[in-house]
């Protein structure tokens, strides 16, 4: 499972998608909007994605699933306006053993942030804003 969505996302829902009776471990990640960045107070974010982002995210998920001994992986990135505390990126991986599940989940997050074309627009309490290259 891999998708780019505008609706709220929840890592625990992704855990349900990858859970399996053969799984000895299900690892989840919830990348949530924090209230600060580099010493500045963040009020909110907007994420924008290139039209190819969902396809590239599916490639990331397939690549990670092929590299690790996993049962299943899932990753979802949100776009649109997000408030403090909202989940922007969720990932989950299941495997027979915890090491594979942890490694696969970390790879999902790291490769998503490195490879998919999503841009973050941060709005700060001091009235300034900035674009960050990729989520």
N, C-alpha and C positions, 0 to 999 in steps of 0.2 A: 504494500500500500504506500503510495506517495501522492501528495496533492498540494496544490496552492489554493487557499480558500480565503474568503472574506468573512466567514462566520467564525465565532469563537471556537477555540480548540482546547483540548484537554489531554494531557499525557496519559491519564488513567484510562481514557477511552481507547487510546492507541494500544495500551497494554492488553485490553480485551481482544483487540484484533490479532495480536501475535501470540496470545496464550494458547497452549496446547498441552495435552496430557503428558507428552514426552519432554516437556520443558522443565528442567531443573532450576532454571533462572529466567526471569523476565525483568529486564532493566529498562527504566524509562528516564527521559530527560524532559524537563519543562523549562524552556528559555523564556523568562518573564520580563516584561518591561519594568526596569528599575527607575527610581526617582532621581537618579544622579548619573552624570557622566563626566569624567575628568574634572571633578570638583564643582561642576555646575548643576543646579537643580533642573531636572527634566520635568516638564508638565505633561507631555504626551508625545506620541510618535505617529507618523504615517509611513506605511510601507507601500512601495510600488514595485511591480514585477514586470519584466519583459514578457511578451506573449509565449516565449519558449520556456519559461521557468518551470512549468509543470512537467514538461517532457524531460528537461534536464534533471529535475528532482527524481523522476522515475529512473533515469540512468544511474544516478547516485545510489538509489536504493538497490538496484540490480547489481551494481558493482560491489557494494558492501556485502550483499547476500552471497555473492560468488566468492569473495575473499575470505569469509569467516565461516566457521562451522555452526551455522545458525538454523533454526527452524523457520523463523519468519522475522521480517523487519517492517517497520512502518515509520514514515516521516511526513510531517505536514508543516507548511509554512503559511502564516497568515499575512494578508495584505489589507490595506485600508487603514482607517484610523484606529489606534489602540491607546488605551489608557494605562496608567501605572497599575501594575499587577496582572495585566492581561498576558496570556501566553502568546508569544510571537512564533515560536518554533517548538514543536514537540517531536520526540523520536522514541522508538521502542524497539527492542530486540529480544527475541527468545532463543534459548539454546539449551542443550542438555546440561551444560556446565557454565558457571558464572563468568569465568574468564572470557569465554567467547561472547557471551551476551554483553558484558561491559565493553569489550573492545569494539564490537560491532556498533553498539549505541554511540560510543565516542566517535567512531569513524563516520557514522551518519551525520552527526552534528558538525564535525570539522569539515567534512567534504561538502555538506550543504552550504555552509558559510563561505567556503572557498569557490564553489563552482556555479551556484545558481545566481542568475542576474536579478537580484532584489536590492532595492535601494531604500535606505532609512532616512526619513526627514524628522529631525529632532527639534522640538520646540522647548525653549528654556524659559525659566522664571524671569530672567532679566530682559525678556523681550526679543532676544536673538534666536536664530535658528540655524541649523546646518544640515547638509546632506552628507551621509556616510555612504561610501562606495557600495559596499555589499553588506547584507545583513549578517 
